[in-house]
Amino acid sequence: MKSRKIIDITEYMGCDLKSRYAVRSFRESLESLHEKIIVIDFRRVNFATRSFVDEFYRTFLNNADIDIELINVPADIEAMFDAVKSGKKNSKLKTLETSDDSVVKFSSVSEVSNYLNSLAF
């Protein structure tokens, strides 16, 4: 039988989920638990930003390292998860033209972001 731990997300982040950085910090906290299955309870969550949900999706739900189950997710936040998930499936190829007339192709917005962050100014 797999080990299973229920975590109240509000105990780590409060009732308003806003920060991408907080998601990364939360993941580090959960990794230190060394559990096979982690159940995250959203019962007391009042609000979550789209950027939080996007980062949460990329960090937890779209990553096979940790087996995550969500419970008691409010309907508005569930709808945001659905929107983020469908946006990831339907992401169109993004391109960026550089000054030397070459074209760099990307398959997701996050790839564009990573590329832009790697540029030295």
C-alpha positions as CSV (number, residue, x, y, z in Angstrom):
1,M,0.0,0.0,0.0
2,K,1.3,3.4,-0.9
3,S,2.0,6.0,1.7
4,R,-0.5,8.9,1.5
5,K,-0.4,12.3,3.2
6,I,-3.2,14.9,3.2
7,I,-1.9,18.5,3.2
8,D,-4.0,21.6,3.9
9,I,-2.5,24.1,1.4
10,T,-3.6,27.1,3.4
11,E,-1.3,26.0,6.3
12,Y,1.6,26.6,3.9
13,M,0.4,29.6,1.9
14,G,-2.7,31.2,3.5
15,C,-6.2,31.4,2.0
16,D,-5.2,33.6,-1.0
17,L,-2.9,31.8,-3.4
18,K,-1.0,34.4,-5.4
19,S,2.6,33.8,-5.9
20,R,4.5,31.6,-8.4
21,Y,7.5,31.6,-6.0
22,A,5.2,30.2,-3.2
23,V,4.5,27.2,-5.4
24,R,8.1,26.4,-5.8
25,S,8.7,26.8,-2.0
26,F,5.6,24.6,-1.4
27,R,7.0,21.9,-3.6
28,E,10.3,21.9,-1.7
29,S,8.4,21.5,1.5
30,L,6.4,18.5,0.1
31,E,9.5,16.9,-1.3
32,S,11.0,16.8,2.1
33,L,8.1,14.7,3.4
34,H,9.2,11.7,1.2
35,E,5.6,10.6,0.6
36,K,4.5,8.5,-2.4
37,I,1.1,10.2,-2.7
38,I,0.3,13.7,-1.5
39,V,-3.3,14.8,-1.3
40,I,-3.6,18.6,-1.3
41,D,-6.8,20.0,0.3
42,F,-8.1,23.3,-1.0
43,R,-11.1,23.5,1.4
44,R,-10.1,26.8,3.0
45,V,-8.8,28.5,-0.1
46,N,-10.6,31.8,-0.9
47,F,-8.8,32.9,-4.0
48,A,-6.0,31.9,-6.5
49,T,-4.5,33.9,-9.2
50,R,-4.1,32.6,-12.8
51,S,-0.3,32.8,-12.4
52,F,-0.4,30.7,-9.2
53,V,-2.6,28.1,-10.9
54,D,-0.3,28.0,-14.0
55,E,2.8,27.5,-11.9
56,F,1.0,24.9,-9.7
57,Y,-0.1,23.0,-12.8
58,R,3.5,23.1,-14.3
59,T,5.1,22.2,-11.0
60,F,2.8,19.5,-9.7
61,L,0.1,18.3,-12.1
62,N,2.2,18.2,-15.2
63,N,5.2,16.6,-13.4
64,A,5.4,12.9,-12.7
65,D,7.9,13.2,-9.9
66,I,5.2,13.4,-7.2
67,D,1.8,11.7,-7.3
68,I,-0.6,14.5,-6.4
69,E,-4.3,14.4,-5.8
70,L,-6.4,17.6,-5.2
71,I,-9.5,17.6,-3.0
72,N,-12.1,20.2,-2.2
73,V,-11.1,22.5,-5.0
74,P,-13.6,25.4,-5.3
75,A,-15.4,25.6,-8.6
76,D,-13.8,28.8,-9.7
77,I,-10.3,27.5,-9.1
78,E,-11.2,24.2,-10.7
79,A,-12.3,26.1,-13.8
80,M,-9.0,28.0,-13.8
81,F,-7.1,24.6,-13.6
82,D,-9.2,23.4,-16.6
83,A,-8.4,26.6,-18.6
84,V,-4.6,26.3,-17.8
85,K,-4.7,22.6,-18.7
86,S,-6.5,23.2,-22.0
87,G,-4.2,26.1,-22.8
88,K,-1.1,23.8,-22.4
89,K,-2.6,21.2,-24.8
90,N,-3.4,23.8,-27.5
91,S,-0.3,25.9,-27.3
92,K,0.6,27.0,-30.7
93,L,4.2,27.2,-32.0
94,K,5.6,30.6,-31.1
95,T,8.4,32.2,-33.1
96,L,10.8,35.0,-32.5
97,E,12.8,36.8,-35.2
98,T,16.3,37.8,-34.2
99,S,18.2,40.8,-35.6
100,D,20.4,38.5,-37.8
101,D,17.3,37.4,-39.7
102,S,17.3,33.9,-38.2
103,V,14.1,32.5,-36.7
104,V,14.0,30.8,-33.3
105,K,11.0,28.5,-32.8
106,F,9.3,27.6,-29.6
107,S,6.6,25.1,-28.7
108,S,5.3,26.9,-25.6
109,V,5.2,30.2,-23.9
110,S,7.4,28.9,-21.1
111,E,10.1,28.1,-23.7
112,V,9.9,31.7,-25.0
113,S,10.1,33.0,-21.4
114,N,13.2,30.8,-20.7
115,Y,14.8,32.0,-23.9
116,L,14.2,35.6,-23.1
117,N,15.5,35.2,-19.5
118,S,18.7,33.7,-20.9
119,L,19.5,36.8,-23.0
120,A,22.1,39.2,-21.7
121,F,21.3,42.9,-21.9
